[in-house]
Amino acid sequence: MGVWRWIVVAQVKEGSENRGAIESVARVVRKSLLSVDPPLPLAQKRRRPVNDGWLMIDAGEFAVHVVSRAAREQFFPERRLFVA
């Protein structure tokens, strides 16, 4: 078993990754995770811009990866069959 019990891979719409879509999705995910009671312990926010098409949110027992299509195909090839 890896570091997390489970992971979520969220791919942004193709073509929107260079217009802030990854950061926008990450903000919504962080806000949602912090609004549960009790709030989930999240790692500090990343302060530099995303330029590799991939941002990860560590939520303790699970991780949320917000990725571009190119990053998903490169780093998560085994999940290629599960994306519609």
C-alpha positions in Angstrom: 0.0 0.0 0.0 1.2 3.5 -0.8 1.3 6.7 1.3 -2.5 7.3 1.0 -5.4 4.9 1.4 -6.9 6.3 -1.9 -6.4 9.1 -4.4 -8.6 11.2 -6.6 -7.3 12.3 -10.0 -9.3 15.3 -11.4 -8.5 16.3 -15.0 -9.3 19.9 -16.0 -10.8 20.6 -19.4 -8.2 20.4 -22.2 -7.0 23.8 -23.2 -7.9 25.5 -19.9 -4.8 24.4 -17.9 -2.8 27.4 -18.9 -5.6 29.8 -17.9 -5.7 29.0 -14.2 -8.1 26.0 -14.3 -5.8 23.8 -12.2 -5.5 26.4 -9.5 -9.2 27.2 -9.6 -10.2 23.5 -9.1 -7.6 23.2 -6.3 -9.1 26.3 -4.5 -12.6 24.7 -4.7 -11.3 21.3 -3.4 -9.4 22.9 -0.5 -12.4 25.1 0.5 -14.7 22.0 0.4 -12.3 19.9 2.4 -11.8 22.6 5.0 -15.6 23.2 5.4 -16.3 19.6 6.7 -16.7 19.2 10.4 -14.1 18.6 11.7 -11.9 20.2 9.0 -9.4 17.9 7.4 -5.7 18.6 8.1 -4.4 19.9 4.8 -0.8 20.7 4.0 0.2 24.3 3.4 -1.0 25.8 0.1 1.5 25.8 -2.8 2.7 29.4 -3.3 4.2 29.0 -6.8 2.2 28.8 -10.0 1.5 25.5 -11.7 3.6 25.1 -14.7 3.9 21.4 -15.1 0.2 20.7 -15.4 -0.1 19.0 -12.0 -1.1 20.1 -8.5 -1.6 17.8 -5.5 -3.6 18.4 -2.3 -2.5 16.1 0.6 -5.5 15.4 2.8 -3.9 13.0 5.2 -5.4 9.6 4.3 -6.0 10.6 0.7 -4.7 12.9 -2.0 -6.4 14.9 -4.7 -4.3 15.3 -7.9 -5.6 18.1 -10.2 -4.0 17.6 -13.6 -3.9 18.5 -17.2 -4.6 15.8 -19.8 -0.9 15.6 -20.7 0.1 15.2 -17.0 -2.6 12.5 -16.4 -1.3 10.5 -19.4 2.3 10.9 -18.3 2.0 10.3 -14.6 -1.2 8.2 -14.3 -1.2 5.9 -17.4 -2.9 3.0 -15.6 -6.0 5.3 -15.0 -6.4 6.0 -18.7 -9.2 3.5 -19.1 -11.3 5.0 -16.3 -11.6 8.5 -17.7 -14.6 9.2 -19.9 
